[in-house]
Amino acid sequence: MSNLTVSFYSLKGKLFDGEADTVVIPGFNGDIGVISGERVLTYLIKPGILYLIKGDKSFKRFFVFGGRFLAHNNELIITTEYEVLDVDKITSQDIEKRINNVKEKVAKASNEADKNYYEFRLQQENALLASYKEKFY
């Protein structure tokens, strides 16, 4: 099997540029495993952990809050306009702090639009915590 060339971009720039055997991406209908040689495949990404895998072990894990990807032949391009976290550089305590920070913002929201926004962010932060506790690869 030939390697998959992976490029991963956020608004802050390139997050990863390299090769993997498989990339597991959180999709709205379940996780999607992308390998080299895929036909054209494009999809939206839901909040969750994106795994870059070589052999039978992940070597890089990112928590993504959303985005999209395009796979074609041996190339995978992932883009997101949201925050991306390196799972190996955060702890459950870091995530708990993030959750508490957003809970405070929900409580202090001065209008319905802000409250709805922070409640949505709270759902995403809880998804981060749940995903963090379920590391599979």
Secondary structure, DSSP 8 states (H G I E B T S, - for coil): ---EEEEEEETTEEEEEEEESEEEEEETTEEEEEETTEEEEEEEE-SEEEEEEETTEEEEEEEESSEEEEEEETEEEEE-SS-EEEGGG--HHHHHHHHHHHHHHHHH--SHHHHHHHHHHHHHHHHHHHHHHT---
